[in-house]
Amino acid sequence: MKGKLFLKRASKTLSLLLLIATLSLSATKLVEAGTWRQDAKGWWYQNDNNTYPSSSWQLIGSQWYYFNANGYMATGWVNLGGSWYYLKPTGAMATGWLNLGGSWYYLQPSGAMATGWLNLSGTWYHLQPSGAMSANRWEGNYYLEASGTMATNKWIGLYYVGANGAWIPNYQAPVSTPGSLGQSNALKSAKDYLSILTFSRSGLIEQLKYEGYSTEDATYAVDNCGADWNEQAAKSAQQYIDIMSFSRDGLLAQLIYEGFTQAQAEHGVSSIGY
């Protein structure tokens, strides 16, 4: 008798849980449902209960949209709460790297535009107060290369920057040792490879290591071979498109897989018209 009572109670509990889950799903669908509307002033979104969002964000599908005080979908740059956001022509909020007018910007996962120093997967970038990525310029004692990445362990004209990227005043190059022959040969190999193939920085280092060069010699060669990694990304993107079809996201992912940074890959994809 106790066993039957337990089963009846368990059955009722399960039924109640299923009912709650069904009601929750129904409520979620009701909140997400709605219809896009357009008039002479622009696009707006009508919820199923005939209300519409205004002066607020709304998640529609998997994208965030911002609706102004009059309820119309915003596009372009908007400043909210002291932070800048970029809404694509479709109205969807942008995240990640964004190229506008020849300048690169980084929108954080929240959509807010980044400024100042930014570390992405171990690589440092600098975003100016306007949000534009610094490139081919000094920021204090640090130098940002054409790709936007902070230079390390190399000469920038008459100035040398160390492993942390900072300029080292009165730097004296180490006295030549027999190991410099390895660096010289690695540098020649790096230039030979770049004359016939395209590589990312990390990809070329790995190729030289595969040829038997030490990590130190390979890194020295790659950092002193004069390669423009943005240019390499652009050439690589063109080569891929010449032999097969790619979506923009697919090509971007392929370039990143090859070792290009996000900014370099974005440059490569943009260079072919994507």
Accessible surface in RSA format (square Angstrom, percent):
REM  Atomic radii and reference values for relative SASA: ProtOr
REM  Chains: A
REM  Algorithm: Lee & Richards
REM  Probe-radius: 1.40
REM  Slices: 20
REM RES _ NUM      All-atoms   Total-Side   Main-Chain    Non-polar    All polar
REM                ABS   REL    ABS   REL    ABS   REL    ABS   REL    ABS   REL
RES MET A   1   189.09  97.9 146.46  96.9  42.63 101.5 126.43 107.5  62.66  83.0
RES LYS A   2   181.68  88.6 174.77 107.2   6.91  16.5 118.87 107.0  62.81  66.9
RES GLY A   3    46.72  57.6   0.00   N/A  46.72  57.6  40.57 111.3   6.15  13.8
RES LYS A   4   147.55  72.0 144.58  88.7   2.97   7.1  89.08  80.2  58.48  62.3
RES LEU A   5    78.96  44.0  76.98  55.1   1.98   5.0  78.54  55.2   0.43   1.1
RES PHE A   6   139.48  69.8 136.40  84.5   3.08   8.0 138.78  84.1   0.70   2.0
RES LEU A   7   118.80  66.2 115.26  82.5   3.54   8.9 115.41  81.1   3.39   9.1
RES LYS A   8   130.14  63.5 125.82  77.2   4.33  10.3  72.59  65.3  57.56  61.3
RES ARG A   9   150.32  63.1 148.18  75.5   2.14   5.1  49.49  67.6 100.83  61.1
RES ALA A  10    44.00  40.5  32.64  50.4  11.37  25.9  39.80  56.1   4.20  11.1
RES SER A  11    65.24  55.1  58.51  78.1   6.73  15.5  29.51  62.8  35.73  50.1
RES LYS A  12   149.57  73.0 141.34  86.7   8.23  19.6  90.00  81.0  59.57  63.5
RES THR A  13    76.17  54.2  72.22  73.2   3.95   9.4  51.02  68.5  25.15  38.0
RES LEU A  14   106.42  59.3 105.00  75.1   1.42   3.6 106.12  74.5   0.29   0.8
RES SER A  15    65.16  55.1  57.87  77.2   7.29  16.8  33.48  71.3  31.68  44.4
RES LEU A  16   102.76  57.2  98.83  70.7   3.92   9.9 102.38  71.9   0.38   1.0
RES LEU A  17   104.38  58.1 100.10  71.6   4.28  10.8 100.37  70.5   4.00  10.8
RES LEU A  18   109.24  60.8 107.87  77.2   1.37   3.4 108.43  76.1   0.82   2.2
RES LEU A  19    99.48  55.4  94.91  67.9   4.57  11.5  99.01  69.5   0.46   1.2
RES ILE A  20    89.06  50.7  88.27  65.8   0.79   1.9  88.78  63.9   0.28   0.8
RES ALA A  21    50.36  46.3  43.37  66.9   6.99  15.9  49.95  70.3   0.40   1.1
RES THR A  22    79.21  56.3  77.35  78.4   1.86   4.4  53.39  71.7  25.82  39.0
RES LEU A  23   108.60  60.5 104.38  74.7   4.22  10.6 104.54  73.4   4.06  10.9
RES SER A  24    60.85  51.4  52.22  69.7   8.63  19.9  37.21  79.2  23.64  33.1
RES LEU A  25   113.86  63.4 113.56  81.2   0.30   0.8 113.76  79.9   0.10   0.3
RES SER A  26    59.95  50.7  50.97  68.0   8.98  20.7  32.70  69.6  27.25  38.2
RES ALA A  27    54.06  49.7  48.59  75.0   5.47  12.4  53.54  75.4   0.53   1.4
RES THR A  28    67.41  47.9  62.25  63.1   5.16  12.3  42.90  57.6  24.51  37.1
RES LYS A  29   145.60  71.0 141.26  86.7   4.34  10.3  87.38  78.6  58.23  62.0
RES LEU A  30   118.44  66.0 108.80  77.8   9.65  24.3 112.96  79.3   5.49  14.8
RES VAL A  31   114.55  75.4 100.29  90.8  14.26  34.4 107.58  93.5   6.97  18.9
RES GLU A  32   111.90  64.2  96.49  73.0  15.41  36.7  33.86  65.5  78.04  63.7
RES ALA A  33    36.42  33.5  25.14  38.8  11.27  25.6  36.36  51.2   0.06   0.2
RES GLY A  34    28.60  35.3   0.00   N/A  28.60  35.3   0.10   0.3  28.49  63.8
RES THR A  35    61.67  43.9  58.11  58.9   3.56   8.5  36.53  49.1  25.14  38.0
RES TRP A  36    80.21  32.2  64.32  31.1  15.88  37.3  50.75  27.1  29.46  47.8
RES ARG A  37   100.79  42.3  97.50  49.7   3.29   7.8  22.10  30.2  78.68  47.7
RES GLN A  38   114.23  63.9  79.39  58.0  34.84  83.0  14.23  30.3  99.99  75.8
RES ASP A  39    66.27  46.4  48.92  48.7  17.35  41.0  42.23  99.4  24.05  24.0
RES ALA A  40   115.84 106.5  65.00 100.3  50.85 115.7  78.59 110.7  37.25  98.7
RES LYS A  41   167.21  81.6 132.82  81.5  34.39  81.9  83.28  75.0  83.92  89.4
RES GLY A  42    20.25  25.0   0.00   N/A  20.25  25.0  19.90  54.6   0.35   0.8
RES TRP A  43   103.81  41.7 101.12  48.9   2.69   6.3  82.36  43.9  21.45  34.8
RES TRP A  44    63.46  25.5  63.46  30.7   0.00   0.0  60.96  32.5   2.49   4.0
RES TYR A  45     7.80   3.6   7.80   4.4   0.00   0.0   2.30   1.7   5.50   6.8
RES GLN A  46    41.42  23.2  40.36  29.5   1.06   2.5   4.28   9.1  37.14  28.2
RES ASN A  47    25.36  17.5  24.46  23.6   0.90   2.2   9.01  21.7  16.35  15.8
RES ASP A  48    85.90  60.2  55.08  54.8  30.82  72.9  16.83  39.6  69.08  68.9
RES ASN A  49   105.12  72.5  78.63  76.0  26.49  63.8  43.18 103.9  61.94  59.9
RES ASN A  50   115.72  79.8  93.27  90.1  22.45  54.1  25.25  60.8  90.47  87.4
RES THR A  51    70.21  49.9  65.36  66.3   4.85  11.6  64.64  86.8   5.57   8.4
RES TYR A  52   114.45  53.4  96.29  54.8  18.16  47.3  51.84  39.0  62.61  77.2
RES PRO A  53    11.66   8.5   2.76   2.5   8.90  32.4  11.66   9.6   0.00   0.0
RES SER A  54    46.03  38.9  32.73  43.7  13.29  30.6   1.43   3.0  44.59  62.5
RES SER A  55    67.58  57.1  45.72  61.0  21.85  50.3  31.53  67.1  36.05  50.5
RES SER A  56    41.22  34.8  36.62  48.9   4.60  10.6  34.94  74.4   6.28   8.8
RES TRP A  57    77.57  31.1  56.87  27.5  20.71  48.6  42.72  22.8  34.85  56.5
RES GLN A  58    36.32  20.3  33.17  24.2   3.14   7.5  13.76  29.3  22.55  17.1
RES LEU A  59    83.39  46.4  67.93  48.6  15.47  38.9  67.93  47.7  15.47  41.6
RES ILE A  60    24.70  14.1  19.22  14.3   5.48  13.2  20.73  14.9   3.97  10.8
RES GLY A  61    72.59  89.5   0.00   N/A  72.59  89.5  46.31 127.1  26.28  58.8
RES SER A  62    99.49  84.1  69.98  93.4  29.51  68.0  51.19 109.0  48.30  67.7
RES GLN A  63    76.78  42.9  75.66  55.3   1.12   2.7  19.65  41.8  57.13  43.3
RES TRP A  64   109.11  43.8 106.72  51.7   2.39   5.6  83.40  44.5  25.71  41.7
RES TYR A  65    26.13  12.2  26.13  14.9   0.00   0.0   0.71   0.5  25.41  31.3
RES TYR A  66    28.42  13.3  28.42  16.2   0.00   0.0  12.64   9.5  15.78  19.5
RES PHE A  67     0.00   0.0   0.00   0.0   0.00   0.0   0.00   0.0   0.00   0.0
RES ASN A  68    56.36  38.9  55.00  53.2   1.35   3.3  24.85  59.8  31.50  30.5
RES ALA A  69    80.87  74.4  56.43  87.1  24.45  55.6  56.76  79.9  24.11  63.9
RES ASN A  70   112.06  77.3  94.16  91.0  17.89  43.1  14.87  35.8  97.19  93.9
RES GLY A  71     0.41   0.5   0.00   N/A   0.41   0.5   0.41   1.1   0.00   0.0
RES TYR A  72    36.74  17.2  36.74  20.9   0.00   0.0  22.93  17.2  13.81  17.0
RES MET A  73    29.55  15.3  13.93   9.2  15.62  37.2  11.19   9.5  18.36  24.3
RES ALA A  74    13.56  12.5   7.75  12.0   5.81  13.2  13.56  19.1   0.00   0.0
RES THR A  75    69.71  49.6  49.61  50.3  20.10  47.9  15.87  21.3  53.83  81.4
RES GLY A  76    21.28  26.2   0.00   N/A  21.28  26.2  20.04  55.0   1.23   2.8
RES TRP A  77    84.89  34.1  60.18  29.1  24.71  58.0  45.99  24.5  38.90  63.1
RES VAL A  78    26.07  17.2  21.84  19.8   4.23  10.2  26.07  22.7   0.00   0.0
RES ASN A  79    70.42  48.6  45.02  43.5  25.40  61.2  18.50  44.5  51.92  50.2
RES LEU A  80    44.03  24.5  37.52  26.8   6.51  16.4  39.84  28.0   4.19  11.3
RES GLY A  81    91.75 113.2   0.00   N/A  91.75 113.2  46.99 129.0  44.76 100.2
RES GLY A  82    68.39  84.3   0.00   N/A  68.39  84.3  33.79  92.7  34.60  77.5
RES SER A  83    40.13  33.9  35.69  47.6   4.44  10.2   7.27  15.5  32.86  46.0
RES TRP A  84   105.84  42.5 104.06  50.4   1.78   4.2  82.01  43.7  23.84  38.7
RES TYR A  85    33.25  15.5  33.25  18.9   0.00   0.0   2.88   2.2  30.38  37.4
RES TYR A  86    27.24  12.7  27.24  15.5   0.00   0.0   6.80   5.1  20.44  25.2
RES LEU A  87     0.00   0.0   0.00   0.0   0.00   0.0   0.00   0.0   0.00   0.0
RES LYS A  88    85.37  41.6  85.37  52.4   0.00   0.0  34.05  30.6  51.32  54.7
RES PRO A  89   114.79  83.7  91.93  83.8  22.85  83.1  97.29  80.3  17.50 108.8
RES THR A  90    94.90  67.5  78.00  79.1  16.90  40.3  82.96 111.4  11.94  18.1
RES GLY A  91     0.00   0.0   0.00   N/A   0.00   0.0   0.00   0.0   0.00   0.0
RES ALA A  92     7.57   7.0   7.57  11.7   0.00   0.0   7.57  10.7   0.00   0.0
RES MET A  93    23.44  12.1  15.80  10.5   7.64  18.2  12.21  10.4  11.23  14.9
RES ALA A  94     2.01   1.9   1.98   3.0   0.04   0.1   2.01   2.8   0.00   0.0
RES THR A  95    70.95  50.5  50.20  50.9  20.75  49.5  16.65  22.4  54.30  82.1
RES GLY A  96    21.65  26.7   0.00   N/A  21.65  26.7  19.80  54.3   1.85   4.1
RES TRP A  97    12.52   5.0   0.00   0.0  12.52  29.4   0.00   0.0  12.52  20.3
RES LEU A  98    29.11  16.2  27.35  19.6   1.76   4.4  29.11  20.4   0.00   0.0
RES ASN A  99    55.64  38.4  35.42  34.2  20.22  48.7   7.65  18.4  47.99  46.4
RES LEU A 100    50.42  28.1  45.58  32.6   4.84  12.2  46.65  32.8   3.77  10.1
RES GLY A 101    89.40 110.2   0.00   N/A  89.40 110.2  46.29 127.0  43.11  96.5
RES GLY A 102    67.70  83.5   0.00   N/A  67.70  83.5  33.76  92.6  33.94  76.0
RES SER A 103    39.00  33.0  34.45  46.0   4.55  10.5   7.16  15.2  31.84  44.6
RES TRP A 104    20.52   8.2  18.52   9.0   2.00   4.7  10.13   5.4  10.39  16.8
RES TYR A 105    33.57  15.7  33.57  19.1   0.00   0.0   2.65   2.0  30.91  38.1
RES TYR A 106    28.12  13.1  28.12  16.0   0.00   0.0   5.99   4.5  22.13  27.3
RES LEU A 107     0.24   0.1   0.00   0.0   0.24   0.6   0.00   0.0   0.24   0.7
RES GLN A 108    69.63  38.9  69.63  50.9   0.00   0.0   6.56  14.0  63.07  47.8
RES PRO A 109   117.47  85.6  95.41  87.0  22.06  80.2 100.35  82.9  17.12 106.4
RES SER A 110    75.97  64.2  52.19  69.7  23.77  54.8  56.03 119.3  19.94  27.9
RES GLY A 111     0.00   0.0   0.00   N/A   0.00   0.0   0.00   0.0   0.00   0.0
RES ALA A 112    13.51  12.4  13.51  20.8   0.00   0.0  13.51  19.0   0.00   0.0
RES MET A 113    25.13  13.0  11.39   7.5  13.74  32.7   8.67   7.4  16.46  21.8
RES ALA A 114     5.78   5.3   4.38   6.8   1.40   3.2   5.78   8.1   0.00   0.0
RES THR A 115    71.49  50.8  49.59  50.3  21.91  52.2  16.24  21.8  55.25  83.5
RES GLY A 116    26.86  33.1   0.00   N/A  26.86  33.1  25.09  68.9   1.77   4.0
RES TRP A 117   100.09  40.2  72.36  35.0  27.73  65.1  50.44  26.9  49.65  80.5
RES LEU A 118    28.01  15.6  26.35  18.9   1.66   4.2  28.01  19.7   0.00   0.0
RES ASN A 119    66.31  45.7  42.28  40.9  24.03  57.9  17.93  43.2  48.38  46.8
RES LEU A 120    41.36  23.0  37.36  26.7   4.00  10.1  39.10  27.5   2.26   6.1
RES SER A 121   124.83 105.5  74.11  98.9  50.72 116.8  54.31 115.7  70.52  98.8
RES GLY A 122    63.47  78.3   0.00   N/A  63.47  78.3  31.35  86.0  32.12  71.9
RES THR A 123    39.90  28.4  36.19  36.7   3.71   8.9  14.32  19.2  25.58  38.7
RES TRP A 124   100.97  40.5  97.71  47.3   3.26   7.7  76.44  40.8  24.52  39.8
RES TYR A 125     3.42   1.6   3.42   1.9   0.00   0.0   0.26   0.2   3.17   3.9
RES HIS A 126    21.12  11.5  21.12  14.7   0.00   0.0   4.84   5.0  16.29  19.0
RES LEU A 127     0.74   0.4   0.00   0.0   0.74   1.9   0.00   0.0   0.74   2.0
RES GLN A 128    39.72  22.2  39.72  29.0   0.00   0.0   3.72   7.9  36.00  27.3
RES PRO A 129   125.88  91.7 103.26  94.1  22.62  82.2 108.99  90.0  16.89 105.0
RES SER A 130    73.81  62.4  50.17  67.0  23.63  54.4  55.64 118.5  18.17  25.5
RES GLY A 131     0.00   0.0   0.00   N/A   0.00   0.0   0.00   0.0   0.00   0.0
RES ALA A 132    14.06  12.9  14.06  21.7   0.00   0.0  14.06  19.8   0.00   0.0
RES MET A 133    20.06  10.4   7.57   5.0  12.49  29.7   7.57   6.4  12.49  16.5
RES SER A 134     0.00   0.0   0.00   0.0   0.00   0.0   0.00   0.0   0.00   0.0
RES ALA A 135    34.66  31.9  19.27  29.7  15.39  35.0  19.27  27.1  15.39  40.8
RES ASN A 136    97.25  67.1  75.83  73.3  21.43  51.6  22.12  53.2  75.13  72.6
RES ARG A 137   100.69  42.3  96.24  49.1   4.45  10.6  31.51  43.1  69.19  41.9
RES TRP A 138    84.98  34.1  68.30  33.1  16.69  39.2  54.53  29.1  30.45  49.4
RES GLU A 139    29.94  17.2  24.81  18.8   5.13  12.2   5.33  10.3  24.61  20.1
RES GLY A 140    72.37  89.2   0.00   N/A  72.37  89.2  44.21 121.3  28.16  63.1
RES ASN A 141    79.91  55.1  76.31  73.7   3.61   8.7   2.84   6.8  77.07  74.5
RES TYR A 142    70.45  32.9  70.45  40.1   0.00   0.0  35.07  26.4  35.38  43.6
RES TYR A 143    36.30  16.9  36.30  20.7   0.00   0.0  14.25  10.7  22.05  27.2
RES LEU A 144     0.00   0.0   0.00   0.0   0.00   0.0   0.00   0.0   0.00   0.0
RES GLU A 145    47.97  27.5  47.13  35.7   0.85   2.0  10.80  20.9  37.18  30.4
RES ALA A 146    36.13  33.2  26.77  41.3   9.36  21.3  26.90  37.9   9.22  24.4
RES SER A 147     5.61   4.7   3.59   4.8   2.02   4.7   2.16   4.6   3.45   4.8
RES GLY A 148     0.00   0.0   0.00   N/A   0.00   0.0   0.00   0.0   0.00   0.0
RES THR A 149    18.82  13.4  18.82  19.1   0.00   0.0   9.80  13.2   9.01  13.6
RES MET A 150    29.19  15.1  16.15  10.7  13.04  31.1  11.78  10.0  17.41  23.1
RES ALA A 151     0.41   0.4   0.00   0.0   0.41   0.9   0.41   0.6   0.00   0.0
RES THR A 152    40.18  28.6  36.20  36.7   3.98   9.5  14.39  19.3  25.79  39.0
RES ASN A 153    74.27  51.2  64.30  62.1   9.98  24.0  16.49  39.7  57.79  55.9
RES LYS A 154    40.51  19.8  38.20  23.4   2.31   5.5  15.78  14.2  24.73  26.3
RES TRP A 155   111.89  44.9  97.47  47.2  14.41  33.8  81.65  43.5  30.24  49.1
RES ILE A 156    28.25  16.1  23.74  17.7   4.51  10.9  26.59  19.1   1.66   4.5
RES GLY A 157    69.80  86.1   0.00   N/A  69.80  86.1  42.97 117.9  26.84  60.1
RES LEU A 158   161.75  90.1 142.04 101.6  19.70  49.5 143.61 100.9  18.14  48.8
RES TYR A 159   107.18  50.0 106.32  60.5   0.86   2.2  60.39  45.4  46.79  57.7
RES TYR A 160    31.33  14.6  30.16  17.2   1.18   3.1  10.67   8.0  20.66  25.5
RES VAL A 161     0.00   0.0   0.00   0.0   0.00   0.0   0.00   0.0   0.00   0.0
RES GLY A 162     4.55   5.6   0.00   N/A   4.55   5.6   4.55  12.5   0.00   0.0
RES ALA A 163    80.01  73.6  56.11  86.6  23.90  54.4  56.39  79.4  23.62  62.6
RES ASN A 164   103.53  71.4  87.32  84.4  16.21  39.0  44.50 107.1  59.04  57.1
RES GLY A 165     0.00   0.0   0.00   N/A   0.00   0.0   0.00   0.0   0.00   0.0
RES ALA A 166    21.33  19.6  21.29  32.9   0.04   0.1  21.29  30.0   0.04   0.1
RES TRP A 167    87.39  35.1  77.73  37.6   9.66  22.7  73.70  39.3  13.69  22.2
RES ILE A 168    68.45  39.0  65.67  48.9   2.78   6.7  66.81  48.1   1.64   4.5
RES PRO A 169    74.01  53.9  62.87  57.3  11.14  40.5  62.90  51.9  11.10  69.0
RES ASN A 170   139.72  96.4 109.13 105.5  30.59  73.7  36.03  86.7 103.68 100.2
RES TYR A 171    56.61  26.4  40.35  23.0  16.26  42.3  29.77  22.4  26.84  33.1
RES GLN A 172   146.16  81.7 131.41  96.0  14.75  35.1  54.01 115.0  92.15  69.9
RES ALA A 173    62.99  57.9  42.51  65.6  20.48  46.6  42.51  59.9  20.48  54.2
RES PRO A 174   107.64  78.5  83.36  76.0  24.29  88.3  94.06  77.7  13.59  84.5
RES VAL A 175   132.64  87.3 118.56 107.3  14.09  33.9 124.53 108.2   8.11  22.0
RES SER A 176    95.69  80.9  70.19  93.7  25.50  58.7  36.91  78.6  58.78  82.3
RES THR A 177    81.21  57.8  72.65  73.6   8.57  20.4  61.05  82.0  20.16  30.5
RES PRO A 178   130.38  95.0 108.38  98.8  22.00  80.0 122.35 101.0   8.04  50.0
RES GLY A 179    43.36  53.5   0.00   N/A  43.36  53.5  38.98 107.0   4.39   9.8
RES SER A 180    46.65  39.4  41.56  55.5   5.09  11.7  24.92  53.1  21.73  30.4
RES LEU A 181   121.15  67.5 117.14  83.8   4.01  10.1 120.98  85.0   0.17   0.4
RES GLY A 182    19.85  24.5   0.00   N/A  19.85  24.5  17.34  47.6   2.51   5.6
RES GLN A 183    54.31  30.4  54.31  39.7   0.00   0.0   1.79   3.8  52.52  39.8
RES SER A 184    64.25  54.3  55.65  74.3   8.60  19.8  24.57  52.3  39.68  55.6
RES ASN A 185    67.35  46.4  64.94  62.8   2.41   5.8  10.17  24.5  57.18  55.3
RES ALA A 186     0.00   0.0   0.00   0.0   0.00   0.0   0.00   0.0   0.00   0.0
RES LEU A 187    36.62  20.4  36.62  26.2   0.00   0.0  36.62  25.7   0.00   0.0
RES LYS A 188   133.96  65.4 129.53  79.5   4.43  10.6  99.16  89.2  34.81  37.1
RES SER A 189    26.50  22.4  23.74  31.7   2.77   6.4   6.95  14.8  19.55  27.4
RES ALA A 190     0.00   0.0   0.00   0.0   0.00   0.0   0.00   0.0   0.00   0.0
RES LYS A 191   105.79  51.6  98.82  60.6   6.98  16.6  52.09  46.9  53.71  57.2
RES ASP A 192    71.59  50.1  69.41  69.1   2.19   5.2  26.30  61.9  45.29  45.2
RES TYR A 193    43.36  20.2  42.75  24.3   0.61   1.6  31.80  23.9  11.56  14.2
RES LEU A 194    32.23  17.9  16.48  11.8  15.75  39.6  16.79  11.8  15.44  41.5
RES SER A 195    88.49  74.8  47.24  63.0  41.25  95.0  48.01 102.2  40.48  56.7
RES ILE A 196   131.50  74.8  99.34  74.0  32.16  77.5 108.47  78.1  23.03  62.5
RES LEU A 197    90.45  50.4  85.54  61.2   4.91  12.3  87.63  61.5   2.82   7.6
RES THR A 198    29.19  20.8  10.84  11.0  18.35  43.7   4.16   5.6  25.03  37.8
RES PHE A 199    29.91  15.0  25.24  15.6   4.67  12.2  29.91  18.1   0.00   0.0
RES SER A 200     2.29   1.9   0.07   0.1   2.23   5.1   0.07   0.1   2.23   3.1
RES ARG A 201    88.20  37.0  87.75  44.7   0.45   1.1  33.55  45.9  54.65  33.1
RES SER A 202    51.51  43.5  49.68  66.3   1.83   4.2  43.51  92.6   8.00  11.2
RES GLY A 203    22.70  28.0   0.00   N/A  22.70  28.0  18.58  51.0   4.12   9.2
RES LEU A 204     0.00   0.0   0.00   0.0   0.00   0.0   0.00   0.0   0.00   0.0
RES ILE A 205    16.56   9.4  16.56  12.3   0.00   0.0  16.56  11.9   0.00   0.0
RES GLU A 206    98.56  56.6  94.53  71.5   4.03   9.6  44.78  86.6  53.78  43.9
RES GLN A 207    49.60  27.7  46.60  34.1   3.00   7.1   4.86  10.3  44.74  33.9
RES LEU A 208     0.00   0.0   0.00   0.0   0.00   0.0   0.00   0.0   0.00   0.0
RES LYS A 209    76.82  37.5  62.31  38.2  14.51  34.5  29.25  26.3  47.56  50.7
RES TYR A 210   182.65  85.3 151.74  86.3  30.92  80.4 113.23  85.1  69.43  85.6
RES GLU A 211    90.74  52.1  57.43  43.4  33.32  79.3  12.61  24.4  78.14  63.8
RES GLY A 212    66.42  81.9   0.00   N/A  66.42  81.9  34.57  94.9  31.85  71.3
RES TYR A 213    52.34  24.4  42.87  24.4   9.48  24.7  28.31  21.3  24.03  29.6
RES SER A 214    53.24  45.0  38.23  51.0  15.01  34.6  46.00  98.0   7.24  10.1
RES THR A 215    68.08  48.4  63.89  64.8   4.19  10.0  45.17  60.7  22.92  34.6
RES GLU A 216   123.91  71.1 115.05  87.0   8.86  21.1  66.22 128.1  57.69  47.1
RES ASP A 217    24.48  17.1  24.48  24.4   0.00   0.0   0.00   0.0  24.48  24.4
RES ALA A 218     0.00   0.0   0.00   0.0   0.00   0.0   0.00   0.0   0.00   0.0
RES THR A 219    38.90  27.7  38.90  39.4   0.00   0.0  33.42  44.9   5.48   8.3
RES TYR A 220    85.88  40.1  79.05  45.0   6.83  17.8  46.46  34.9  39.42  48.6
RES ALA A 221     0.00   0.0   0.00   0.0   0.00   0.0   0.00   0.0   0.00   0.0
RES VAL A 222     2.99   2.0   0.00   0.0   2.99   7.2   0.00   0.0   2.99   8.1
RES ASP A 223    21.29  14.9  12.90  12.8   8.39  19.8   6.33  14.9  14.95  14.9
RES ASN A 224    58.27  40.2  35.92  34.7  22.34  53.8  12.73  30.6  45.53  44.0
RES CYS A 225    15.39  11.6   0.00   0.0  15.39  36.2   0.70   1.8  14.70  15.8
RES GLY A 226    75.50  93.1   0.00   N/A  75.50  93.1  42.66 117.1  32.84  73.5
RES ALA A 227    27.63  25.4   0.00   0.0  27.63  62.9   8.24  11.6  19.39  51.4
RES ASP A 228    58.34  40.9  48.30  48.1  10.05  23.8  21.01  49.5  37.33  37.2
RES TRP A 229    31.64  12.7  28.99  14.0   2.65   6.2  15.67   8.4  15.97  25.9
RES ASN A 230    19.24  13.3  19.24  18.6   0.00   0.0   4.73  11.4  14.51  14.0
RES GLU A 231    82.27  47.2  77.76  58.8   4.50  10.7  29.36  56.8  52.91  43.2
RES GLN A 232    11.83   6.6  11.83   8.6   0.00   0.0   0.00   0.0  11.83   9.0
RES ALA A 233     0.00   0.0   0.00   0.0   0.00   0.0   0.00   0.0   0.00   0.0
RES ALA A 234    19.82  18.2  17.65  27.2   2.17   4.9  18.04  25.4   1.77   4.7
RES LYS A 235    94.19  45.9  90.02  55.2   4.17   9.9  55.67  50.1  38.52  41.0
RES SER A 236     8.40   7.1   8.25  11.0   0.15   0.3   0.44   0.9   7.96  11.2
RES ALA A 237     0.00   0.0   0.00   0.0   0.00   0.0   0.00   0.0   0.00   0.0
RES GLN A 238    78.85  44.1  78.85  57.6   0.00   0.0  36.57  77.8  42.28  32.1
RES GLN A 239    89.70  50.2  87.48  63.9   2.22   5.3  38.69  82.4  51.01  38.7
RES TYR A 240    41.19  19.2  40.89  23.3   0.30   0.8  28.16  21.2  13.03  16.1
RES ILE A 241    57.69  32.8  44.05  32.8  13.63  32.9  44.05  31.7  13.63  37.0
RES ASP A 242    99.45  69.7  62.19  61.9  37.26  88.1  25.60  60.2  73.85  73.7
RES ILE A 243   126.67  72.1  91.43  68.1  35.24  84.9  98.84  71.2  27.84  75.5
RES MET A 244   101.04  52.3  86.31  57.1  14.73  35.1  76.59  65.1  24.44  32.4
RES SER A 245   113.61  96.0  84.19 112.4  29.42  67.8  47.43 101.0  66.19  92.7
RES PHE A 246    40.51  20.3  26.84  16.6  13.67  35.6  33.72  20.4   6.78  19.4
RES SER A 247    72.25  61.1  56.72  75.7  15.53  35.8  51.47 109.6  20.78  29.1
RES ARG A 248    81.78  34.3  78.62  40.1   3.16   7.5  38.67  52.8  43.11  26.1
RES ASP A 249   106.36  74.5 100.12  99.6   6.24  14.8  35.12  82.6  71.24  71.0
RES GLY A 250    29.26  36.1   0.00   N/A  29.26  36.1  25.03  68.7   4.22   9.5
RES LEU A 251     0.00   0.0   0.00   0.0   0.00   0.0   0.00   0.0   0.00   0.0
RES LEU A 252    21.21  11.8  21.21  15.2   0.00   0.0  21.21  14.9   0.00   0.0
RES ALA A 253    60.01  55.2  51.11  78.9   8.89  20.2  55.15  77.7   4.86  12.9
RES GLN A 254    46.66  26.1  43.89  32.1   2.77   6.6   4.27   9.1  42.39  32.1
RES LEU A 255     0.00   0.0   0.00   0.0   0.00   0.0   0.00   0.0   0.00   0.0
RES ILE A 256    69.33  39.5  60.96  45.4   8.37  20.2  60.96  43.9   8.37  22.7
RES TYR A 257   179.75  83.9 151.79  86.4  27.96  72.8 111.05  83.4  68.70  84.7
RES GLU A 258    65.32  37.5  54.02  40.9  11.31  26.9   9.92  19.2  55.40  45.2
RES GLY A 259    28.61  35.3   0.00   N/A  28.61  35.3  15.23  41.8  13.38  30.0
RES PHE A 260     7.10   3.6   2.32   1.4   4.78  12.4   2.32   1.4   4.78  13.7
RES THR A 261    33.90  24.1  24.79  25.1   9.12  21.7  33.90  45.5   0.00   0.0
RES GLN A 262    60.42  33.8  53.54  39.1   6.88  16.4  20.90  44.5  39.51  30.0
RES ALA A 263     1.87   1.7   0.98   1.5   0.89   2.0   0.98   1.4   0.89   2.3
RES GLN A 264     7.65   4.3   7.65   5.6   0.00   0.0   0.00   0.0   7.65   5.8
RES ALA A 265     0.00   0.0   0.00   0.0   0.00   0.0   0.00   0.0   0.00   0.0
RES GLU A 266     9.41   5.4   9.41   7.1   0.00   0.0   0.00   0.0   9.41   7.7
RES HIS A 267    59.39  32.5  58.97  41.0   0.42   1.1  38.06  39.2  21.33  24.8
RES GLY A 268     0.00   0.0   0.00   N/A   0.00   0.0   0.00   0.0   0.00   0.0
RES VAL A 269     0.00   0.0   0.00   0.0   0.00   0.0   0.00   0.0   0.00   0.0
RES SER A 270    40.49  34.2  25.52  34.1  14.97  34.5  20.93  44.6  19.56  27.4
RES SER A 271    61.27  51.8  17.63  23.5  43.64 100.5  29.30  62.4  31.97  44.8
RES ILE A 272    44.05  25.1   8.99   6.7  35.05  84.5  15.91  11.5  28.14  76.4
RES GLY A 273    72.42  89.3   0.00   N/A  72.42  89.3  36.91 101.3  35.52  79.5
RES TYR A 274   101.97  47.6  69.67  39.6  32.30  84.1  68.33  51.3  33.64  41.5
END  Absolute sums over single chains surface
CHAIN  1 A    16501.4      13083.7       3417.7       9763.0       6738.3
END  Absolute sums over all chains
TOTAL         16501.4      13083.7       3417.7       9763.0       6738.3
